[in-house]
Amino acid sequence: MRRTLLGCAVVAMYLAELCSAQEVHVPALVSAGNETAISTTGSGKATLYLSGPGISSKTEINLGEKFILHSEDVRNAGEYVTIVCTDVCRSAVFHVRPSKPAYLTFLVHPSRVPVGQGDAVSGVALPFDEFHNLVLDRVKVSFQSTAGDLRILSQSVLTQDGVGWFRAASGKSAGKLQIVATVDSLSSVRAVQQVASDPCNLRTKAHRTPKGVDIETEPVRDCSGNLVPDGTIVTFSAAGPGGRNTVDAPIKQGIARAHIQTPGSLVISAASGTVMGNEVRLGEQP
Amino acid sequence: MNQLFRIVVFVAVLVAGTISLKAADSSVKIQLDTNKSGPRAVESRTEQAIMRDYGTAWTMMARALEFNTIEPLEGSFVGAARTWLNDSVAGQQRAGLTSNYREQNHKLRVLFYAPEGDVIELRDTADFQLQIMDGAKVIYSEHVVRHYTVLMTPGADRWIVRQLQAHPEF
């Protein structure tokens, strides 16, 4: 009987000690970079550990006193574990959520695009707070694109899981396409170079010289009237009694030029990509 | 004799390292759901690469926080994720703490895959055994379930974690 009573007393003392052990109270949710506090119950010395994204610390504290977490302690969004140890350790978990948008990451593709292409340009905007946490609350992102004074795109979307995006056709004119993403007072600008699309038609002219035949195209344009970029290859062919001669020439300032040394009557043609030009017939050299 | 002893120690460390690497790798289980991915579809090779590289990233993160060294983070993390992991390792070094992430399970779902494939956003419901040690003393040991939003971008030969952000719930 005495033993049983003694046993009960020991258990009661143990339970009492457990019950009187420190408790840890943490904030429910903290906004990134906002000072907050952890409170404990009990009395005496203890060790407080904080483990979270970007922080691992160990501090001696007095139980019952508030422990301040400074702005820099809670700048990263995520889960924080607070552990307070005396003879036993108690823990509590709290979360830090992203603050309001302070930066905008804006990815735009491609850097060069042919005019008149459907769904050819896309952009992705991701808002981050001042501590580089991805802002997951829905925010409105406005996308606007202009070519010169002409507005090509104006679209607003709400971010979903921290992402807002668009996809659009390229414009009609070669030149710089400026695309702006805006969230509140934040904006980010990107530029896409719109270049002429494939040649729409080829007009070729040729004339004999003492040393052969000079061939050149008229200014090569796409179907929207833009000059095809320099470097685009035009293939000239000259078919005559001696066979076929072919030469590739890059376009320079809209025009491709070539020289062919083939005697006799010739049929000259030109091609670039899938476009064939007119045929030019030259008689035999007098 | 001394030379022989050094060789034996070197081989032992090498074998132990290999065993530990295999153990750590096998303890990270990854599942990836690409059913609702968009606007770009995730091709099967991309899916495999993401599972492989995300798993490697967690293995390396666990190793960095267990041994308090930032070297394992090289190549798997960049940007904000790399910064906070570096800070965590430095903080642990100062405080004499280590963290062990064991028995990891990651259920990933693709939230967004950019039209040009240059960024992917994932949601990870991760569960693992987390143990925090002060020297040799275990001060925290819990089975933890965490929800992460993850941004990964393609690098030269792998996908790299750029953002790893835990949230209370989805």
Interface residues (C-beta under 8 A of the other chain):
Chain A: L29 T47 Y49 S51 P53 G54 I55 S56 S57 K58 N76 A77 G78 E79 V81 I83 C85 C89 S91 H95 R97 P98 L107 H109 P110 S122 V124 L126 F128 H132 N133 L134 L136 Q160 D161 G162 V163 W165 R167
Chain B: P39 G79 A80 T83 W84 L85 D87 S88 G91 Q92 R94 A95 G96 L97 S99 L111 F112 A114 P115 E116 D118 V119 E121 R123 L130 I132 D134 I139 Y140 E142 R146 T149 L151 Q163 L164 Q165 A166 H167 P168
